[in-house]
């Protein structure tokens, strides 16, 4: 029997980290041929040229797909739309050359949306990870549900999400609750200790009593706010914690992302606080920092999914993650300086730190990759594209 050609698309450092263990299992499985398509921010100097990390990790890249247009400040939404258009053409060339048996996508970014449309038009079976979730503060919400309707197999992170995918008309026997693949690395990674991280970052992280804030703030892509005012408020709030070490990871390649990153870099260079900005940490350093951090701060999904499983408190700012299942270790706050300061203070307190240390994860047990790979390899892929709509019984 010939190995199944499973094509996996990745466009960002964060998504690659979530897919890492699945990629490893596909790479090692005798019945699978991994085809890895790398696109978008991975191929951009502005976002750390993280394709180099993929190659260092020992993965063979089957295709490099250029999708990004310059996300200029004059009309960033137009540039995102043009990036989708560019991506469709480039993915069509790559997929036709690779002739995959199934295409595996994770999440809800616009380059993933472009890959999903291409798979649909070319009649390739599509498997999707992390469907059924709600993030009403981001345009990703609409993209995620659209990708669900284009996909044929669904790997969701929690039971309420499985029910929501079925509610969207997907056949129950094609929807699998496998948990969040981002948790798979937590029990497998070789963690860096505090001193090693200090050396890596060239920032003294202090002793066990020194607060460490791991910060990521992405653009708000839905509604009237872009996040510019909120990030200024976050700067003001952080000034109230002069003893903290602040490691700030780069904003993603969304509309207004470049503008946000310019503001963050300028503030980091001007403030007297202990701040280090890094475009990309990689999974090992990111999770190692999360392990020693006092709290994760910002509006990234990692504060909702990975941080609780790591035993780390989260301060989640604004509406970007509205709708996701949230553990009791997550503190939601508005975007005002006062609200952010109060939330950070609460998260640093002994009571909330104790709650966080119970590791109250709502997203599975860290065995997603194995479940995804075994399901893909056992599925009759040729029959998947026949996809009836499933009506709920009244």
C-alpha positions in Angstrom: 0.0 0.0 0.0 1.4 3.4 -1.0 1.7 5.9 1.9 -1.0 8.5 2.0 0.2 11.9 0.9 -0.8 14.3 3.7 -0.2 18.0 2.9 0.1 20.3 5.9 0.1 24.1 5.5 1.7 26.4 8.0 2.0 30.2 7.8 3.0 31.5 11.3 5.4 30.7 14.1 2.5 30.1 16.5 0.6 27.7 14.2 3.8 25.8 13.5 4.3 25.3 17.2 0.8 23.9 17.5 1.4 21.5 14.5 4.9 20.4 15.6 4.0 17.1 17.2 1.5 16.2 14.4 4.3 16.9 11.9 6.7 14.7 13.8 4.3 11.8 13.9 3.4 12.1 10.2 7.2 12.3 9.4 7.8 9.1 11.3 4.8 7.1 10.3 5.5 4.4 7.6 2.0 4.8 6.1 2.2 8.6 5.7 4.1 10.9 3.3 4.4 14.3 4.8 4.1 17.2 2.4 4.9 20.5 4.2 3.8 23.7 2.6 5.3 26.8 4.2 3.8 30.3 3.5 3.1 33.8 4.7 5.0 35.1 7.8 7.4 32.2 7.8 8.9 33.6 4.6 9.2 37.2 5.8 12.2 38.9 7.3 9.8 41.2 9.2 8.4 38.3 11.1 11.7 36.5 11.8 12.1 34.3 8.7 10.9 31.4 10.8 11.1 29.0 7.8 14.7 28.6 8.9 13.6 27.1 12.3 11.4 24.6 10.4 14.5 23.5 8.4 16.6 23.4 11.5 14.0 21.1 13.1 14.6 18.6 10.3 11.5 19.0 8.2 11.7 18.9 4.4 9.8 21.7 2.8 7.7 20.6 -0.1 6.7 24.0 -1.3 7.2 27.7 -0.4 4.1 29.7 -1.1 4.5 33.5 -1.2 1.2 35.1 0.1 2.0 38.3 2.0 1.5 41.7 0.4 3.0 44.6 2.3 0.6 45.4 5.1 1.0 49.1 4.7 -0.6 51.6 7.1 -2.6 53.3 4.4 -5.0 50.5 3.6 -4.0 47.3 5.5 -7.4 45.6 5.0 -6.9 45.9 1.2 -3.5 44.4 1.5 -4.9 41.4 3.5 -7.5 40.9 0.8 -4.8 41.0 -1.9 -2.7 38.5 0.1 -5.6 36.1 0.0 -5.9 36.5 -3.8 -2.2 36.0 -4.2 -2.3 33.0 -1.9 -5.0 31.2 -3.9 -3.0 31.4 -7.1 0.2 30.2 -5.4 -1.5 27.4 -3.5 -3.1 26.2 -6.7 0.3 25.8 -8.3 1.7 24.0 -5.2 -1.2 21.6 -4.7 -1.4 20.6 -8.3 2.3 19.8 -8.3 2.1 17.8 -5.0 -1.1 16.0 -5.7 -1.9 15.3 -2.0 -4.5 12.8 -0.8 -5.6 15.2 1.9 -4.8 18.7 3.0 -4.5 19.5 6.7 -5.1 23.0 8.0 -5.1 24.5 11.4 -7.0 27.6 12.6 -8.5 30.7 11.0 -5.9 33.0 9.5 -6.4 34.5 6.1 -3.6 32.6 4.4 -5.2 29.4 5.7 -8.6 30.6 4.3 -6.8 31.0 1.0 -5.5 27.4 1.2 -8.9 26.1 2.1 -10.6 27.8 -0.9 -7.9 26.4 -3.2 -8.4 22.9 -1.9 -12.2 23.2 -2.4 -11.9 24.4 -6.0 -9.3 21.7 -6.8 -11.5 19.0 -5.2 -8.9 17.9 -2.6 -10.2 16.4 0.7 -9.6 18.9 3.5 -9.1 18.3 7.2 -9.4 21.2 9.7 -8.1 21.6 13.2 -9.6 24.0 15.8 -13.0 24.5 14.2 -16.2 25.3 16.1 -14.6 28.0 18.3 -15.9 31.5 18.7 -13.6 34.6 18.9 -16.1 37.4 18.3 -13.5 40.1 18.6 -11.6 39.0 15.5 -12.3 38.6 11.8 -10.8 35.1 12.3 -14.2 34.0 13.7 -15.9 34.3 10.2 -12.9 32.7 8.5 -12.9 29.8 10.9 -16.6 28.9 10.3 -16.1 29.3 6.5 -13.2 26.9 6.6 -15.4 24.5 8.5 -17.9 24.5 5.7 -15.2 23.8 3.2 -13.6 21.0 5.2 -14.5 17.3 5.2 -12.9 16.1 8.5 -12.8 18.1 11.7 -10.5 17.9 14.7 -11.9 20.1 17.4 -10.4 21.0 20.8 -13.4 20.5 23.2 -16.8 19.0 23.2 -18.8 22.3 22.9 -16.8 22.9 19.8 -17.7 19.5 18.4 -21.4 20.3 18.9 -21.0 23.6 17.2 -19.4 22.1 14.1 -22.3 19.6 13.9 -24.7 22.6 14.3 -23.0 24.1 11.2 -24.3 21.0 9.3 -21.3 18.7 9.5 -21.7 15.0 9.8 -21.2 13.9 13.4 -19.1 10.9 12.4 -16.6 13.3 10.7 -16.1 15.5 13.8 -13.5 14.4 16.3 -12.8 15.9 19.7 -9.1 15.4 20.0 -8.2 18.3 22.3 -5.8 21.2 21.4 -2.6 20.1 19.7 -0.8 22.9 21.4 -0.8 20.9 24.6 1.1 18.0 23.0 4.5 19.6 23.5 4.0 20.4 27.2 4.9 16.9 28.4 7.6 16.4 25.7 9.6 19.5 25.5 13.2 19.9 26.9 12.6 23.0 29.0 15.2 25.8 29.3 15.7 27.0 32.9 15.7 30.6 34.1 19.4 31.1 33.7 19.5 29.6 30.2 16.6 31.8 29.2 18.4 34.9 30.7 21.4 34.0 28.5 19.2 33.3 25.4 17.4 36.7 25.8 20.3 38.7 27.1 18.0 39.9 29.8 18.5 39.1 33.5 15.3 37.4 34.6 16.2 37.7 38.3 15.5 35.1 41.0 12.3 33.1 41.8 10.7 36.2 43.4 11.1 38.4 40.3 7.9 38.8 38.3 8.1 37.7 34.7 5.4 38.9 32.2 5.1 37.1 28.9 3.3 39.5 26.6 1.7 39.1 23.2 -0.7 41.7 21.8 -2.2 41.1 18.3 -4.3 43.6 16.3 -8.0 43.6 16.9 -9.3 42.7 13.4 -13.1 43.1 14.0 -15.1 46.2 14.9 -13.9 49.8 15.1 -10.8 49.3 17.2 -7.4 48.2 15.7 -5.8 47.8 19.2 -3.7 51.0 18.9 -5.3 52.7 21.8 -5.3 49.5 23.9 -1.6 48.9 23.4 -0.9 52.5 24.7 -3.0 51.6 27.7 -1.0 48.5 28.2 2.2 50.5 28.2 0.8 52.7 30.9 -0.3 49.7 33.0 3.1 48.1 32.8 4.8 51.2 34.1 3.2 50.3 37.5 5.3 47.2 37.7 9.0 48.4 37.5 10.3 45.2 39.1 8.9 42.9 36.4 10.8 41.4 33.5 8.7 41.8 30.4 9.3 39.6 27.4 7.1 40.8 24.5 6.7 38.6 21.4 5.9 40.0 18.0 2.5 40.9 16.7 1.2 38.7 13.9 0.8 39.6 10.2 -2.7 41.0 10.4 -3.9 44.5 9.4 -2.3 47.1 11.7 0.2 44.5 12.9 3.2 46.4 11.6 1.9 49.6 13.1 1.5 47.9 16.5 4.9 46.4 16.3 6.5 49.8 15.6 4.8 51.3 18.6 5.9 48.3 20.8 9.5 48.5 19.7 9.6 52.3 20.2 8.2 52.0 23.7 10.5 49.1 24.6 13.5 51.2 23.6 12.3 54.3 25.5 11.0 52.9 28.8 13.1 52.4 31.9 11.4 49.0 32.5 13.2 45.7 32.0 11.8 44.8 28.5 12.9 42.5 25.7 11.1 42.3 22.4 11.5 39.2 20.3 9.8 38.6 16.9 9.8 34.8 17.4 10.9 32.7 20.4 10.3 29.3 19.0 8.3 26.7 20.8 11.0 25.6 23.2 11.8 29.1 24.5 8.2 30.2 24.4 6.9 27.3 26.6 10.0 27.5 28.8 9.2 31.2 29.5 5.6 30.4 30.0 6.6 27.8 32.6 8.6 30.3 34.7 6.4 33.3 34.0 4.2 34.9 36.7 1.6 35.5 34.1 0.8 35.6 30.4 -0.5 39.0 29.3 -2.2 40.3 26.2 -4.8 38.9 23.8 -3.3 35.7 22.3 -5.0 32.3 22.2 -1.9 30.9 24.0 -3.1 32.6 27.1 -6.4 30.8 26.8 -5.3 27.3 25.8 -1.6 26.6 26.7 -1.1 28.8 29.7 -3.8 27.1 31.9 -2.3 23.7 31.1 1.1 25.0 32.1 -0.1 26.3 35.4 0.4 29.9 34.5 -2.0 32.8 35.2 -3.4 34.8 32.3 -4.6 38.3 31.9 -6.7 38.5 28.7 -7.2 42.0 27.5 -10.2 43.2 25.4 -12.5 41.3 23.1 -10.2 39.4 20.7 -10.8 36.1 22.5 -14.4 36.6 23.4 -16.4 33.4 23.1 -13.6 30.9 23.8 -13.8 28.4 26.7 -11.8 29.9 29.6 -10.3 28.2 32.6 -10.5 29.9 36.1 -6.9 30.9 35.8 -7.8 33.4 33.0 -8.7 36.9 34.1 -10.6 39.0 31.5 -10.3 42.7 31.6 -11.2 45.8 29.6 -8.6 47.8 27.7 -8.3 50.7 30.1 -5.0 51.3 32.0 -6.8 50.9 35.4 -8.5 47.6 34.4 -5.3 46.2 33.1 -3.3 47.2 36.2 -5.9 45.8 38.5 -6.0 42.5 36.6 -2.2 42.1 36.7 -2.3 42.8 40.4 -5.0 40.2 40.9 -3.1 37.6 38.8 0.1 38.1 40.8 -1.7 37.5 44.1 -1.2 34.3 46.1 -4.9 33.2 45.7 -4.9 33.4 41.9 -1.5 31.9 41.6 -2.7 29.0 43.6 -5.7 28.5 41.3 -3.4 28.7 38.3 -1.1 26.0 39.7 -3.9 23.5 39.6 -3.5 23.5 35.8 -7.3 23.8 34.9 -7.1 22.9 31.2 -10.3 22.7 29.2 -8.6 21.5 26.0 -7.7 17.9 26.3 -4.8 15.8 27.7 -2.0 16.4 25.2 -2.5 13.5 22.9 -4.0 15.3 19.9 -1.3 14.5 17.3 -1.6 10.8 17.7 -5.4 10.9 17.4 -5.3 13.2 14.3 -2.7 11.1 12.5 -4.5 7.8 13.1 -7.8 9.3 12.0 -6.3 10.6 8.8 -4.6 7.3 8.0 -7.7 5.2 8.7 -10.2 7.5 6.8 -11.4 6.6 3.3 -10.2 9.8 1.8 -11.7 9.2 -1.7 -15.2 9.3 -0.3 -14.8 12.4 1.8 -15.6 14.9 -0.9 -19.2 13.6 -1.0 -20.4 15.8 1.8 -24.1 16.0 2.6 -25.5 18.6 4.9 -26.4 17.3 8.3 -29.7 18.7 9.7 -30.2 18.7 13.5 -33.2 16.8 14.7 -35.8 19.1 16.2 
